[in-house]
Amino acid sequence: MSTIGVATLDHTVQETSVWLKAVQDGLALTNRQQAYNALRAVLHAVRDRLPPEVAVKFAAQLPILVRGIYYEGWHPAATPTRERHLEEFVEHVEGELPPAFPCKSLAAIRGVFETLWEKIDPGEFKKVMNHLPESIRDMRSSS
């Protein structure tokens, strides 16, 4: 892997690569682009359902580069969305995934949630999940 020459940036590139590999392996995807697409779609769906102050606290748990992906296109004044059902959450993720994505949106959500549980402090992720509708919170336990 090439380096940028700035320790903090080199570290976040490496850390992001580890995260993408975890998503790729967890979902049995064929490449990192697909893992990026899944991670981005799920992070955006989570972010848009959180009150802004909770969304910001959650972002602080993410590697710098992943944090940038998370914040891409965010409109805090429009959050949290009024969507409160799992079906709407799945539709949001599906709408952000490219056509012909190799796995179902629900599987992508579960796989990204598993990576989040592994990579960030579980207590902090649980606090985030507690702000989401129960049907979404229960996704990890139902996988």
C-alpha positions in Angstrom: 0.0 0.0 0.0 1.3 3.4 -0.9 1.8 6.0 1.8 0.9 9.7 1.9 3.8 10.6 4.1 1.7 12.1 6.9 1.5 9.6 9.8 -2.1 10.4 10.7 -3.4 10.1 7.1 -1.3 7.0 6.4 -2.8 5.4 9.6 -6.4 6.2 8.6 -5.9 4.8 5.1 -4.6 1.6 6.7 -7.5 1.6 9.2 -10.1 2.2 6.5 -8.6 -0.7 4.5 -9.0 -3.0 7.5 -12.7 -1.9 7.9 -13.4 -2.4 4.2 -11.8 -5.8 4.3 -13.9 -6.7 7.3 -17.1 -5.7 5.5 -15.9 -7.5 2.3 -15.1 -10.7 4.1 -18.3 -10.5 6.3 -20.5 -10.2 3.2 -18.4 -12.4 0.9 -18.1 -9.6 -1.6 -15.6 -9.8 -4.4 -13.9 -6.4 -4.0 -13.3 -3.4 -1.8 -15.5 -1.2 -4.0 -18.5 -3.3 -3.1 -17.5 -3.1 0.6 -17.2 0.6 0.4 -20.7 0.8 -1.2 -22.2 -1.2 1.6 -20.4 0.6 4.4 -21.4 4.0 2.9 -25.0 3.1 2.4 -25.5 1.8 5.9 -23.6 4.6 7.6 -25.8 7.2 5.8 -29.0 5.4 6.7 -27.9 5.2 10.4 -26.7 8.8 10.4 -29.9 10.1 8.9 -32.0 8.5 11.7 -30.0 10.0 14.6 -30.4 13.4 16.3 -27.5 15.5 15.1 -25.7 15.5 18.5 -25.8 11.7 18.6 -24.7 11.5 15.0 -21.6 13.6 15.8 -20.7 11.5 18.8 -21.0 8.4 16.7 -18.8 9.9 14.0 -16.1 10.5 16.6 -15.8 6.7 16.9 -15.0 6.2 13.2 -11.5 6.4 11.5 -11.0 9.8 9.9 -11.5 8.6 6.4 -14.6 6.6 7.3 -15.8 9.7 9.1 -15.6 11.6 5.9 -17.6 9.0 4.1 -20.2 9.1 6.9 -20.5 12.9 6.7 -20.7 13.1 2.9 -23.9 14.8 1.9 -25.2 15.2 5.4 -27.9 17.8 6.1 -28.2 17.9 10.0 -31.3 20.1 9.9 -33.1 17.3 8.1 -32.3 14.7 10.8 -33.5 12.6 12.3 -35.8 11.4 9.5 -39.4 10.5 10.4 -38.9 7.0 9.0 -39.3 4.6 11.9 -39.7 1.2 10.3 -37.2 -1.4 9.2 -38.6 -1.5 5.7 -37.9 2.2 5.2 -34.4 1.7 6.6 -33.8 -1.1 4.1 -35.2 0.9 1.3 -32.9 3.8 2.2 -29.8 1.5 2.1 -31.1 -0.1 -1.2 -31.4 3.3 -2.7 -27.8 4.1 -2.0 -26.4 0.8 -3.3 -25.5 0.5 -7.0 -27.8 -1.5 -9.2 -27.2 -5.2 -9.2 -25.4 -5.1 -5.9 -24.3 -8.7 -5.1 -26.2 -9.2 -1.9 -29.6 -8.2 -0.5 -29.8 -4.8 1.4 -30.8 -6.6 4.6 -27.7 -8.8 4.4 -25.5 -5.7 3.8 -27.0 -3.9 6.8 -26.4 -6.9 9.1 -22.8 -7.3 7.8 -22.0 -3.6 8.3 -23.6 -3.7 11.8 -21.4 -6.7 12.6 -18.3 -4.7 11.5 -19.3 -1.7 13.5 -19.8 -3.9 16.6 -16.3 -5.3 16.1 -14.5 -2.1 15.3 -15.9 0.5 17.7 -16.6 0.4 21.4 -19.7 -1.8 21.8 -21.0 0.4 24.5 -20.9 3.5 22.3 -22.5 1.6 19.4 -25.2 0.4 21.7 -25.9 4.0 22.6 -26.3 4.8 19.0 -28.5 1.8 18.3 -30.8 2.9 21.2 -31.7 6.0 19.2 -32.9 3.9 16.3 -36.3 2.2 16.1 -36.5 -1.2 17.8 -36.9 -3.1 14.5 -33.5 -1.7 13.4 -31.9 -2.3 16.8 -33.0 -5.9 16.7 -31.2 -6.6 13.4 -28.0 -7.6 14.9 -29.6 -10.1 17.3 -31.7 -11.6 14.5 -28.8 -12.3 12.2 
